[in-house]
Amino acid sequence: MACGISCVDNALNRTFYKLGIFIGRHPGYFLIVPVLLALLCMTGYQQIRYEIDPEYLFSPIRGEGKSERAIVENYFKVNYTHRFNVGRITRPGRFGRVIVISKDEDKNLLRTEVWEELRLLDGIIQNATVHYDGDTFTYKETCARWEGECFTNDILNLDQIIGEVEAGDLNLTFPVMFNPVTWDAHVFPVFFGGTQVSEDNLIISVPSLQLVYFVTADSKRQDARGAAWEEAFLDAVGYAEDNGVFKHISVARFASRTLDHELEKNTRTVVPYFSSTFILMAVFSVVTCMMGDVVRSKPWLGLMGNVSAVMATMAAFGLAMYLGIEFIGINLAAPFLMIGIGIDDTFVMLAAWRRTSVKLSVPERMGHMMSEAAVSITITSLTDMISFWIGIASPFPSVRIFCTYSGFAVCFTYLWHVTFFAGCMAVSGYCEFKNLHAIFGYKVLPESVAIKEKRSWLYRKLNTGGINRDDPDNPVDNKEHLLMKFFRDTVASILNKGWVKAFIIVIFAAYLGGACFGLTKIKEGLERRKLSKADSYSVKFFDLEDDYYREFPYRIQVIITGQLNYSDPETQMQIEDLMQSLENTSYISSPLYSESWLRSFVAYVDRNNDYLNLTLDSEEAFIKALKDIWLFPANPFSLDVKFSDDGKRIEASRFMVQAVNITDTNHEKIMVKDLRDICKASPLNATVFHPYFVFFDQFELVRPTSIQSMVVGALIMMLISFIFIPNFLCSLWVAFSIVSIELGVAGYMSLWDVNLDSISMINLIMCIGFSVDFTAHICYTYMSSKARTPDERVREALYGLGMPIMQGSVSTILGVIALLLADSYIFLVFFKMVFLVIFFGAMHGLFLLPVLLSLFGPGSCSTYPEDDLKLSSVEKSYPHPYCISHPQLALTGAFGSKTFLGAPYKAYGDEKDLGLGTSGEDSSESSSSKSQRRQAIEDENTRRRYEEGWRRSSHNLTGQSQFQPVLDLYGQDAVWAKPAGKLPLNIGSSRYGYDDMLNIAQGQTATKKKFDFDPDRERDRRKSEENRPRKARYEDNRTFEDDEAVEEEYQHTNRYYMYDTSHVKRLSNDSHNSGSDSNNSNNRRKYSDESDKDKHRRYSDERRPRKFTPPEGIYKQNPHRSSSQHNLYYPRQPPQRTSSQSSLHQLRHMGDMRFP
């Protein structure tokens, strides 16, 4: 299983390595083709289908409310033209609604001057002129009608008696009263809000009043005309309110189109921030990608990272529109997220580029960069894509649509970064190879050369960069990154203190406690007011509605279907039991507010049976009497019975109950659930319904859907992390991190005034992918580290991942910070939750996980000998003589793509500047193949023996021989530092071949070769060297088995490996002073009178033979290499050697060397 999983990573490495080589050789194709594809996809915008219907977007696709509505409409279809009754509607329809409160100190509306302005308001609404499709009409021409009469607000007829009421001569009785003048039956709870009633049910004060106006909506044309009337209604009432037409009343307005308007306003509000976000991210990425080295800085690549993300997002949206997927306003949050994700990928690829050898050709550097970084962003992009794909299975269309567009955008951002942005990197690489200024493009000097030429300080700081090709390994041109050093030396040192660990654990416990407390306070459901902007006119309406109209909010329909004999007393008893069960719930009012045609009809017959003389024993007689004396056209009950086609049976009947004291979404959810449970428990085929139940279904589904999505997402993320980072313990830590972060986000979002609704569910699903980015890889970096103590593992993990985590978190937050300015709940939720997940993820990765891993991870319970710990401290101060101590030193030779055993190699001392999402010693991508290490203990012991052997053979660290050969064990480069008195007199500035090195090691005198450079001679020598047989060329330099890369290299490079120690300063106290001879063209050093032979003898005597040589070889495995790049060598000579033989063996079998 492990081998099979590792093959996935190996295959990706090889594929991206080849892709990087191809991009490096042909960058133009990858710059032009993505641009053309983006332009082609953008043509899909002409196919856009913009969707703003709140019911479609925020209600479940297969919710019970929609099924219940289908049942009601099947039997009781609303007729807006002739028989409209507001309590029996099945859809909101087209309407206008106003809520009126008093402007005066006297909040009671039962005053004459208030009623006069109410009549004025009614006239403004009814006389509002509408222009649509060439027609001009008012409310009277398009109003909903009952028996030919417009739907009116009969409460306004109180103006006939309002003077008497104000004077106290007439009392209004609650809840129903007949007007003594007009004989209208006024149902006060429908119109009055917040009514104060005495013990005698007399109305004392009315602080609020509402008026409703319905228009016809039976057909599409009528619906369109109704929408036009709503626009005129909103404009007319808004103009009157804003211009001070009313002196005593304040009016809040609302229409069925209001939510559509608000969603559209939300969309328009966020559009202006695209440009500012792009500028902000561009500045951040440009500044972050700059360095003190003006050649290695990549400001233009930081900008192109933004361009790549924007171009990919636009192309993805265009393709989705071509596929016919609806577009919604929430999708505009995706570009902000994609810019953040794209910049993260940019940082990863730039970090991988900086870890490649500057000596390699651009195609080779691209290959190494892509093999490492492309797999890293593959992991992070795959987790993000899968989290969005999980959202596509959501029952809410808004979630599906957003996740579809975002999934396309993540996929395209990934593809554009491994093609278009990679092509930009190749072009930048060629500029770096030519040592061109990163911004202005002219050639500059390396800093080391500028120092030698004694350039000014300002010139060196602002106009130098790159490396000196003649001396690429000098420390001046290869400085350590300050921020990475800060995380290793400062942050890690603080975290390794005991009291700091205890403090962080206490903070984590408090964090979990706060999250759990927040979970108990979480609210479910998307409130309508939150779909509106904060400055919208609808917010005032929603606030007044919540304050005054929550006592009697919903008129609920109870539908009974099936073949029932309503004349049967048992059937009548079952229906009555159902009604009483519903009326006895805490959220349904008393029977006084219920409507039951059966209850009323049976009671009427019982009261008047003396003169009616009716017999209701049979179904036929029951139906005949019902039609004749009760269901006459003017009676609203005639809308509640559905007869069969022949009129002999009742197929369905409807009853009405009144909801009471519903104050928030939790009450709405509980009420709907209780009413449905009662109907399901009844022996009748009963259904409850209200048009808003379609919206209330989200309250019931959002919690289980969110939990299911998070659990499935967490399991999938664990599986993905195990595939790419095959370590079971790491997978457990990843699962722990996901659960902790998701728990924190869910808990603290409720404390930050975010409900659990379809909008927050989108973010919770999205957060699953984001929570993996910072945690999975730092876990594996720690656990795969070969450091022996937890403190050193923490230092290594933070050194590699501290800066990328910081860059990635800051870039993502900056990408969505513009949503904070949009002043919209929808986009504000996106900002809040993205901020929470990024902040918690970064805190887990930078502080919590290193502490927990150091306490409970591998090596936390182990103890080490004091000598070993001291030795480690010595090694920190004095690196091994055969490792490169600078992080940016050569990874390979200067002559191309030298490989070992078919795998690209890196330097022994290569520091690990890991990018976001990386997880191994060199990278998370390539390091996943380290699962092939099947002999970890043996490898570690071998490494220790190898290091011990080098320490013993390299002289005393504090003695005269501090300068030792610095070899690239996997390449060709080495620097021969000439200790004082250790080399023959005639070395000076002469150059020696490989055979001379062997002679020196054997105690013989090297053959002096005067080196007067002649271009013609050098060209002839190279040509003759290339014509030599391959076997002859390798005869004296047997180190590794040849492969195709080595053979290609030898066909194009010079194989004379010569050394020059003239640049090495002599620091020994007993060395002789040397001067410069101006008449000597080679600038030979002057030595003392000591003979070359004496000097060489002294040099050979000081080198001690190694006390121990492992039987399996001088070295078996480099501890700083991934297992896929382990270099194994088995010596051909017996282990017992003399001092000179040991030195000869080291020179022959350490790899090819070139001495500058």
Residue pairs with C-beta under 8 A, 6 or more apart in sequence:
2 726
2 931
2 932
3 932
5 722
5 723
5 726
5 931
6 726
6 928
6 929
6 931
6 932
8 723
8 724
9 375
9 724
9 925
9 926
9 928
9 929
10 929
10 1124
12 374
12 375
12 378
12 925
13 371
13 372
13 375
13 925
13 926
13 929
13 1124
14 371
16 370
16 371
16 374
16 375
16 418
17 367
17 368
17 370
17 371
17 904
18 367
19 370
19 374
19 418
19 422
20 363
20 366
20 367
20 368
20 369
20 370
20 371
20 374
20 422
21 363
21 364
21 366
21 367
23 30
23 366
23 370
23 419
23 422
23 423
23 426
24 361
24 362
24 363
24 364
24 365
24 366
24 367
24 426
24 429
25 363
27 423
27 424
27 426
27 427
28 423
29 423
30 419
30 420
30 422
30 423
30 426
31 420
31 423
31 424
31 427
33 419
34 311
34 415
34 416
34 419
34 420
34 423
35 311
35 420
37 315
38 311
38 312
38 314
38 315
38 416
41 314
41 315
41 316
41 318
41 319
41 322
42 314
42 315
42 318
43 318
44 317
44 318
44 319
44 320
44 321
44 322
45 317
45 318
45 321
47 321
47 322
47 324
48 321
48 327
49 321
49 324
49 325
49 326
49 327
50 326
50 327
50 328
51 57
51 326
51 327
51 328
51 401
52 260
52 263
52 264
52 328
52 329
53 260
54 259
54 260
54 263
54 528
54 531
54 695
55 694
55 695
56 397
57 263
57 328
57 396
57 397
57 398
57 401
57 758
58 396
58 398
58 526
58 531
58 695
58 698
58 757
58 758
59 65
59 66
59 396
59 694
59 695
59 697
59 698
60 66
60 395
60 396
60 697
60 698
60 701
61 395
61 396
61 397
62 395
63 395
63 694
63 697
63 698
63 701
64 676
64 693
64 697
64 700
65 689
65 693
65 694
65 695
65 696
65 697
66 694
66 697
68 559
68 687
68 688
68 689
68 693
69 90
69 91
69 689
69 691
69 693
69 694
71 559
71 561
71 687
71 689
72 90
72 557
72 559
72 654
72 687
72 689
73 90
75 559
75 561
75 642
75 651
75 652
75 654
76 88
76 90
76 559
76 639
76 640
76 642
76 652
76 654
77 90
78 84
78 88
78 89
78 90
78 91
78 93
79 218
80 93
80 144
80 145
80 214
80 215
80 216
80 217
80 218
80 222
81 144
81 145
81 216
81 218
82 145
82 146
82 147
82 148
83 146
83 147
83 639
84 144
84 145
84 146
84 151
84 214
85 146
85 636
85 639
86 151
86 212
86 214
87 555
87 595
87 656
88 557
88 636
88 639
88 640
88 654
88 656
89 691
90 689
90 691
91 217
91 691
92 256
92 691
93 144
93 214
93 215
93 217
93 226
93 256
94 214
94 215
94 216
94 217
94 223
94 226
94 227
94 229
94 230
94 255
94 256
95 212
95 213
95 214
95 215
95 230
95 255
95 256
96 125
96 212
96 213
96 229
96 230
96 233
96 234
96 237
96 253
96 254
96 255
97 210
97 211
97 212
97 213
97 253
97 254
97 255
97 541
98 121
98 125
98 210
98 211
98 237
98 251
98 252
98 253
98 254
99 193
99 208
99 209
99 210
99 251
99 252
99 254
99 541
99 544
99 545
99 548
99 549
100 109
100 118
100 121
100 208
100 209
100 210
100 211
100 249
100 250
100 251
100 252
101 107
101 109
101 207
101 208
101 249
101 250
101 252
101 544
102 108
102 109
102 114
102 207
102 248
102 249
102 250
103 246
103 247
103 248
103 249
103 250
104 248
107 205
107 207
108 205
108 206
108 207
109 206
109 207
109 208
109 209
109 249
110 162
110 165
110 166
110 172
110 203
110 205
110 206
111 162
111 166
111 248
112 162
112 163
112 166
113 247
113 248
114 248
114 249
115 156
115 158
115 159
115 162
116 159
117 246
117 247
117 248
117 249
118 156
118 159
118 209
118 211
118 249
119 156
119 159
120 245
120 246
121 211
121 237
121 240
121 246
121 249
121 251
122 153
122 156
122 211
124 236
124 237
124 240
124 245
125 139
125 211
125 213
125 233
125 236
125 237
126 138
126 139
126 140
126 213
127 138
127 139
128 138
128 139
128 229
128 232
128 233
128 235
128 236
129 136
129 137
129 138
129 232
130 136
130 137
130 138
130 142
130 225
130 228
130 229
130 231
130 232
131 228
132 224
132 225
132 228
133 224
133 225
135 225
137 225
137 229
139 150
139 213
139 215
139 229
139 233
140 150
142 215
142 216
142 222
142 225
142 226
142 229
143 150
143 151
143 213
143 214
143 215
143 216
144 150
144 151
144 214
144 215
144 216
145 151
145 216
147 633
147 634
151 213
151 214
153 191
153 211
153 212
153 213
154 179
154 182
154 184
154 186
155 186
155 188
155 190
155 191
155 192
155 209
155 211
156 211
157 179
157 181
157 182
157 184
157 186
158 165
158 179
158 186
160 179
160 181
160 182
161 170
161 179
161 180
161 181
164 170
165 171
165 172
170 180
171 202
171 203
172 186
172 188
172 202
172 203
173 201
173 202
173 203
174 188
174 189
174 195
174 197
174 201
174 202
174 203
175 187
175 188
175 189
175 201
175 592
175 593
176 185
176 186
176 187
176 188
177 185
177 186
177 188
178 184
178 185
178 186
179 185
179 186
188 195
188 203
189 195
189 551
189 552
189 593
190 552
191 209
191 210
191 211
192 203
192 206
192 208
192 209
193 206
193 207
193 208
193 209
193 210
193 544
193 547
193 548
193 549
193 551
194 206
194 207
194 208
194 547
194 548
194 551
195 203
195 205
195 206
195 207
196 203
196 204
196 205
196 206
196 207
197 203
197 204
198 204
207 548
208 544
208 547
208 548
208 549
210 549
213 233
215 222
215 225
215 226
215 229
215 230
216 222
216 225
216 226
217 223
217 226
227 257
230 255
230 256
230 257
231 257
233 253
233 255
234 253
234 255
234 257
234 258
234 537
237 251
237 253
238 253
238 537
239 245
240 246
240 251
241 250
241 251
241 253
252 537
252 540
252 541
252 544
253 537
253 541
254 538
254 541
254 542
258 532
258 538
258 541
259 528
259 531
259 532
259 538
262 531
262 532
262 533
262 536
262 538
263 328
263 329
263 531
264 329
265 533
265 536
265 824
266 329
266 531
266 533
266 822
266 824
266 826
266 827
267 329
267 332
269 533
269 822
269 823
269 824
269 827
270 329
270 332
270 333
270 818
270 819
270 822
270 824
270 827
271 332
273 818
273 819
273 821
273 822
274 335
274 818
276 818
277 336
277 339
277 815
277 817
277 818
278 306
278 310
278 339
280 814
280 817
280 818
281 306
281 339
281 340
281 343
281 811
281 814
281 815
282 302
282 303
282 306
284 343
284 810
284 811
284 814
285 302
285 303
285 305
285 306
285 343
285 346
285 811
286 299
286 300
286 302
286 303
287 299
287 302
288 302
288 347
288 807
288 811
289 297
289 298
289 299
289 301
289 302
289 346
289 350
290 297
290 298
290 299
290 302
290 438
291 297
292 461
292 479
293 447
293 464
293 465
293 466
293 477
293 479
294 437
294 438
294 439
294 444
294 462
294 463
294 464
294 465
295 432
295 435
295 436
295 437
295 438
295 444
295 446
295 465
295 466
296 354
296 432
296 438
296 465
296 466
297 438
297 439
297 465
298 350
298 428
298 438
299 438
299 439
300 424
300 428
300 438
300 439
301 346
301 350
301 421
301 424
301 425
301 428
302 343
302 346
304 421
304 424
305 342
305 343
305 345
305 346
305 417
305 421
306 339
306 342
306 343
308 342
308 346
308 413
308 416
308 417
308 420
308 421
308 424
309 338
309 339
309 341
309 342
309 343
309 413
309 416
309 417
310 335
310 338
310 339
310 342
311 416
311 420
312 338
312 342
312 409
312 412
312 413
312 415
312 416
312 417
313 334
313 335
313 338
313 339
313 409
313 412
313 413
315 412
315 416
316 405
316 408
316 409
316 411
316 412
316 413
317 327
317 331
317 405
317 408
317 409
319 408
319 412
320 327
320 404
320 405
320 408
321 327
325 401
325 404
325 405
326 397
326 401
327 401
327 405
328 398
328 401
328 402
329 826
330 398
330 401
330 402
330 759
330 762
330 826
331 401
331 402
331 405
331 406
333 402
333 816
333 819
333 826
333 827
333 830
334 402
334 405
334 406
334 409
335 409
336 815
336 816
336 818
336 819
336 830
337 406
337 409
337 766
337 812
337 815
337 816
337 830
337 834
338 406
338 409
338 410
338 413
339 815
340 811
340 812
340 813
340 814
340 815
340 816
341 380
341 381
341 384
341 410
341 413
341 812
342 413
342 417
343 808
343 811
343 812
343 815
344 377
344 380
344 773
344 807
344 808
344 811
344 812
344 916
344 917
345 377
345 380
345 381
345 413
345 414
345 417
345 421
346 417
346 421
347 804
347 807
347 808
347 811
347 915
347 916
348 373
348 376
348 377
348 380
348 804
348 915
348 916
348 917
348 918
349 369
349 373
349 374
349 377
349 417
349 421
349 422
349 425
349 915
350 425
350 915
351 373
351 804
351 913
351 914
351 915
351 916
351 918
352 368
352 369
352 372
352 373
352 376
352 915
352 923
353 365
353 369
353 373
353 425
353 429
354 888
354 913
355 368
355 369
355 372
355 891
355 906
355 910
355 911
355 912
355 913
355 922
355 923
356 364
356 365
356 368
356 369
356 891
357 365
357 368
357 890
357 891
357 892
357 906
357 907
358 432
358 466
358 467
358 472
358 888
358 890
359 472
359 890
359 891
359 892
359 893
359 894
359 973
360 368
360 891
360 892
360 896
360 897
361 433
361 896
361 897
362 426
362 429
362 430
362 433
363 426
364 896
364 897
365 429
366 422
366 425
366 426
366 429
367 904
368 891
368 904
369 425
370 418
370 422
371 904
371 925
371 926
372 918
372 922
372 923
372 925
372 926
373 915
373 923
373 925
374 418
374 422
374 925
375 724
375 923
375 924
375 925
375 926
375 928
376 915
376 916
376 917
376 918
376 923
376 924
376 925
377 414
377 417
377 418
377 917
378 414
378 925
379 720
379 721
379 724
379 917
379 924
379 925
380 769
380 772
380 773
380 916
380 917
381 410
381 411
381 413
381 414
382 720
383 717
383 720
383 768
383 769
383 772
383 773
384 410
384 766
384 769
384 770
385 407
385 410
385 411
385 414
385 769
386 713
386 716
386 717
386 720
386 769
387 713
387 717
387 765
387 766
387 767
387 768
387 769
387 770
388 403
388 404
388 406
388 407
388 410
388 765
388 766
388 769
389 403
389 407
390 403
390 709
390 712
390 713
390 716
390 765
390 768
391 399
391 400
391 402
391 403
391 709
391 761
391 762
391 765
391 766
392 400
392 403
392 404
392 407
393 709
394 400
394 403
394 705
394 709
394 758
394 761
394 765
395 701
395 705
396 698
396 701
396 705
396 758
396 761
398 758
398 759
398 762
399 758
399 761
399 762
399 765
402 762
403 762
403 765
406 766
428 438
431 438
431 441
432 438
432 466
434 443
435 443
435 444
435 445
435 446
435 465
435 466
436 442
436 443
436 444
437 443
437 444
437 463
437 465
438 465
444 463
444 464
444 465
444 466
445 453
445 455
445 463
445 464
446 464
446 465
446 466
446 467
446 468
446 476
446 477
447 460
447 464
447 465
447 476
447 477
448 468
448 471
448 474
448 476
448 477
449 464
449 468
450 459
450 460
450 463
450 464
451 460
451 476
455 464
466 477
467 474
467 477
467 478
468 474
468 477
469 894
470 1156
471 1063
471 1156
472 889
472 890
472 894
473 884
473 886
473 889
473 890
473 966
473 973
473 975
475 886
477 888
478 886
478 887
478 888
478 889
479 888
480 886
480 887
480 911
481 803
481 887
481 913
483 802
483 803
483 806
484 799
484 800
484 802
484 803
484 911
484 913
485 799
486 802
487 798
487 799
487 802
487 803
488 795
488 796
488 798
488 799
488 802
489 795
491 798
491 802
491 846
492 791
492 794
492 795
492 798
492 799
492 850
493 795
494 500
495 501
495 504
495 794
495 798
495 847
495 850
495 851
495 854
496 790
496 791
496 794
496 795
496 854
500 851
501 851
501 854
501 855
504 847
504 848
504 851
505 851
505 852
508 848
511 744
512 740
512 743
512 744
514 747
514 748
514 751
515 743
515 744
515 746
515 747
515 748
516 743
516 747
517 747
517 751
518 746
518 747
518 748
518 749
518 750
518 751
519 743
519 746
519 747
519 750
521 750
521 751
522 746
522 747
522 749
522 750
522 755
522 756
523 664
523 665
523 666
523 750
523 755
523 756
524 665
524 666
524 669
524 699
524 702
524 703
524 755
524 756
524 757
525 665
525 666
525 668
525 669
525 696
525 698
525 699
525 702
525 755
525 756
525 757
526 695
526 698
526 755
526 757
526 758
526 759
527 542
527 665
527 755
528 542
528 695
529 538
529 539
529 542
529 543
529 546
530 755
530 825
530 826
531 825
531 826
532 538
532 539
532 542
532 825
533 539
533 823
533 824
534 823
534 824
535 823
546 663
550 661
550 662
550 663
551 660
551 661
552 589
552 593
552 658
552 659
552 660
553 659
553 662
554 658
554 659
554 662
554 690
554 692
555 656
555 658
555 659
555 690
556 588
556 656
556 657
556 658
556 659
556 675
556 688
556 689
556 690
557 654
557 655
557 656
557 688
557 689
557 690
558 578
558 579
558 582
558 654
558 655
558 656
558 657
558 679
558 686
558 687
558 688
559 652
559 653
559 654
559 686
559 687
559 688
559 689
560 575
560 578
560 652
560 653
560 654
560 655
560 684
560 685
560 686
560 687
561 651
561 652
561 685
561 687
562 684
562 685
563 649
563 651
564 571
564 650
564 684
565 571
565 619
566 572
566 598
566 619
566 622
566 623
566 650
566 653
567 616
567 617
567 618
567 619
567 621
567 622
567 623
568 619
572 598
572 602
574 682
574 683
574 684
575 596
575 598
575 655
575 684
576 598
576 599
577 682
578 678
578 679
578 682
578 684
578 686
579 591
579 594
579 596
579 599
579 655
579 657
580 591
581 678
581 682
582 588
582 657
582 675
582 678
582 688
583 589
583 590
583 591
583 594
583 657
585 671
585 674
585 675
585 678
586 661
587 659
587 660
587 661
587 662
587 667
587 670
587 671
587 674
587 675
588 657
588 658
588 659
588 660
588 671
588 675
589 657
589 658
589 659
589 660
593 657
593 658
593 660
594 655
594 656
594 657
594 658
595 636
595 637
595 640
595 655
595 656
596 655
596 656
597 630
597 631
597 637
597 640
597 641
597 653
597 654
597 655
598 653
598 655
600 630
600 637
601 626
601 630
601 637
604 629
604 630
605 612
605 614
605 616
605 625
612 629
614 621
614 625
614 629
615 621
616 622
616 625
619 648
619 649
620 648
623 643
623 647
623 648
623 649
623 650
626 641
627 647
630 637
631 637
631 638
631 641
632 638
639 654
640 653
640 654
640 655
640 656
641 650
641 652
641 653
641 654
642 650
642 651
642 652
642 653
643 649
643 650
643 651
644 650
644 651
659 671
659 690
661 667
662 668
662 671
665 699
665 755
666 699
668 692
668 696
668 699
669 696
669 699
669 700
672 688
672 693
672 696
672 697
672 699
672 700
673 700
675 688
676 688
679 686
679 687
679 688
698 757
698 758
702 756
702 757
702 758
702 761
703 756
705 761
706 756
706 761
706 764
706 765
709 761
709 764
709 765
709 768
710 742
710 764
710 765
710 768
713 765
713 768
713 769
714 735
714 738
714 739
714 742
714 768
717 734
717 738
717 768
717 769
717 771
717 772
717 776
718 731
718 734
718 735
718 738
720 772
721 730
721 731
721 734
721 772
721 776
722 728
722 730
722 731
724 924
724 925
724 928
725 731
725 776
725 777
725 780
725 919
725 924
725 927
725 928
726 928
726 931
727 780
727 783
727 784
727 931
729 783
729 857
729 858
730 776
730 779
730 780
730 783
733 775
733 776
733 779
733 783
733 849
733 853
734 772
734 775
734 776
734 779
737 771
737 772
737 775
737 776
737 779
737 841
737 844
737 849
738 768
738 771
738 772
738 775
740 840
740 844
741 767
741 771
741 775
741 837
741 840
741 841
741 844
742 764
742 767
742 768
742 771
744 836
744 840
745 763
745 764
745 767
745 833
745 836
745 837
745 840
746 756
746 764
748 836
749 760
749 832
749 833
749 836
750 756
752 832
752 836
754 760
754 829
754 832
754 833
759 825
759 826
759 829
759 830
760 829
760 833
763 829
763 830
763 833
763 834
763 837
764 833
766 833
766 834
766 837
767 833
767 834
767 836
767 837
770 812
770 834
770 837
770 838
770 841
771 837
771 840
771 841
773 808
773 841
773 916
773 917
774 805
774 808
774 809
774 841
774 842
774 844
774 845
774 916
775 841
775 844
775 845
775 849
776 919
777 801
777 914
777 917
777 918
777 919
777 924
778 797
778 801
778 805
778 845
778 849
778 850
778 919
779 849
779 853
779 919
780 919
780 920
780 924
780 927
781 796
781 797
781 800
781 801
781 914
781 918
781 919
781 920
781 921
781 924
782 793
782 794
782 796
782 797
782 849
782 850
782 853
782 857
783 853
783 857
783 858
784 919
784 920
784 921
784 927
784 930
785 792
785 793
785 796
785 797
785 921
786 921
786 940
786 943
786 1119
787 793
787 795
787 796
788 859
788 862
788 864
788 868
788 872
789 859
789 864
789 869
789 872
790 853
790 854
790 855
790 857
790 859
790 860
791 854
792 872
793 853
793 854
793 857
793 859
794 850
794 853
794 854
796 912
797 850
797 853
798 846
798 850
799 911
799 912
800 912
800 913
800 914
800 918
801 845
801 914
801 916
801 918
802 846
803 913
804 914
804 915
804 916
804 917
804 918
805 842
805 845
805 846
805 916
806 842
806 846
807 916
808 916
808 917
809 838
809 839
809 841
809 842
812 834
812 838
813 834
813 835
813 838
813 839
816 830
816 831
816 834
816 835
817 831
819 827
819 828
819 830
819 831
820 828
820 831
822 828
853 860
854 860
874 957
875 947
878 957
879 885
879 909
880 947
880 950
880 951
880 954
881 950
881 954
881 964
881 965
881 966
882 908
882 950
882 954
882 964
882 965
882 966
882 967
882 969
882 1150
883 908
883 909
883 966
883 1120
884 890
884 907
884 908
884 909
884 910
884 966
884 968
885 909
886 909
887 909
887 910
887 911
887 913
888 911
889 907
889 909
889 910
890 907
890 968
890 971
890 973
891 905
891 906
891 907
891 910
891 971
892 898
892 905
892 906
892 907
892 968
892 970
892 971
892 972
893 968
893 971
893 972
893 973
893 1152
893 1154
894 972
894 973
894 1154
895 972
895 1049
895 1052
895 1053
895 1054
896 1045
896 1048
896 1049
896 1052
896 1053
897 904
897 1045
897 1048
897 1049
898 905
898 970
898 971
898 972
898 1045
898 1046
898 1049
899 905
899 1043
899 1045
899 1046
900 970
900 1040
900 1125
900 1127
901 1040
901 1041
901 1043
901 1127
901 1128
902 1043
902 1045
903 1124
903 1125
904 1125
905 970
905 971
905 1121
905 1125
905 1127
906 922
906 970
906 1121
906 1125
907 968
907 970
907 971
908 968
908 969
908 970
908 1118
908 1120
908 1121
909 1120
910 922
910 1120
912 921
912 922
912 923
914 920
914 922
914 923
914 924
915 923
917 924
918 924
918 925
918 927
919 927
919 928
920 926
920 927
920 928
920 930
920 1122
921 927
921 930
921 1120
921 1121
921 1122
922 1121
922 1122
926 1122
926 1124
927 1122
929 1122
929 1123
929 1124
930 1122
930 1123
930 1124
931 1123
932 1123
932 1124
933 939
933 1123
939 1116
939 1117
939 1119
940 1119
942 1110
942 1112
942 1115
942 1116
942 1117
943 1115
943 1116
943 1117
943 1118
943 1119
945 1108
945 1110
946 1110
946 1114
946 1115
946 1116
948 1108
949 1106
949 1108
949 1109
949 1110
949 1114
951 957
952 1104
952 1106
952 1107
953 1103
953 1104
953 1105
953 1106
953 1142
953 1146
954 961
954 964
955 961
955 962
955 964
955 1102
955 1103
955 1104
960 979
960 980
960 981
960 1068
960 1069
960 1070
960 1071
961 979
961 982
961 1102
962 979
962 1067
963 977
963 978
963 979
963 1064
963 1067
964 977
965 974
965 975
965 976
965 977
965 1153
966 974
966 975
966 977
967 973
967 974
967 1150
967 1151
967 1153
968 974
968 1151
969 1115
969 1118
969 1127
969 1150
969 1151
970 1118
970 1121
970 1125
970 1127
970 1151
971 1151
971 1152
972 1057
972 1151
972 1152
972 1153
972 1154
973 1153
973 1154
974 1059
974 1153
974 1154
974 1155
975 1155
975 1156
976 1059
976 1061
976 1064
976 1153
976 1155
977 1061
977 1064
978 987
978 1061
978 1064
978 1066
979 1066
979 1068
979 1071
979 1099
980 1066
980 1067
980 1068
980 1069
980 1070
980 1071
980 1072
981 1068
981 1070
981 1071
981 1072
981 1090
981 1095
981 1098
981 1099
982 1095
982 1098
982 1099
982 1102
983 1000
983 1061
983 1095
983 1096
983 1099
984 1000
984 1005
984 1006
984 1092
984 1093
984 1095
984 1096
985 1087
985 1090
985 1091
985 1092
985 1095
986 1006
986 1008
986 1092
987 1006
987 1061
988 1062
988 1082
988 1083
988 1084
988 1085
989 1011
989 1060
989 1062
989 1082
989 1083
989 1084
989 1085
990 1008
990 1009
990 1010
990 1011
990 1060
990 1082
990 1084
991 1009
991 1011
991 1058
991 1059
991 1060
991 1155
992 1000
992 1006
992 1007
992 1009
992 1058
992 1059
992 1155
993 1009
993 1056
993 1057
993 1058
994 1036
994 1037
994 1057
994 1153
995 1036
996 1006
996 1007
996 1009
997 1006
997 1059
997 1147
997 1153
998 1144
998 1147
998 1148
999 1005
999 1006
999 1007
1000 1006
1000 1096
1001 1140
1001 1143
1001 1144
1001 1146
1001 1147
1002 1140
1002 1143
1002 1144
1003 1096
1003 1097
1003 1100
1003 1140
1004 1096
1005 1092
1005 1093
1005 1096
1010 1082
1011 1058
1011 1082
1012 1081
1012 1082
1021 1056
1022 1054
1025 1033
1025 1054
1025 1055
1025 1056
1026 1051
1030 1042
1030 1047
1030 1050
1033 1050
1033 1055
1034 1042
1037 1055
1037 1152
1038 1148
1039 1129
1039 1148
1039 1149
1039 1150
1039 1151
1039 1152
1040 1046
1040 1127
1040 1129
1040 1151
1057 1152
1057 1153
1057 1154
1057 1155
1058 1154
1058 1155
1059 1153
1059 1154
1059 1155
1059 1156
1060 1155
1060 1156
1061 1155
1062 1083
1062 1085
1063 1156
1066 1074
1072 1087
1072 1088
1072 1090
1074 1085
1074 1086
1074 1087
1075 1085
1075 1086
1076 1083
1077 1083
1077 1084
1077 1086
1087 1095
1100 1139
1100 1140
1100 1143
1103 1139
1103 1143
1104 1139
1105 1137
1105 1138
1105 1139
1105 1142
1106 1142
1109 1135
1110 1116
1111 1135
1112 1130
1113 1128
1113 1129
1113 1130
1113 1131
1114 1129
1114 1131
1114 1145
1114 1146
1114 1149
1114 1150
1115 1127
1115 1129
1116 1126
1116 1128
1116 1129
1117 1123
1117 1126
1117 1127
1117 1128
1118 1126
1118 1127
1121 1127
1129 1149
1131 1145
1131 1149
1133 1141
1133 1145
1137 1145
1147 1153
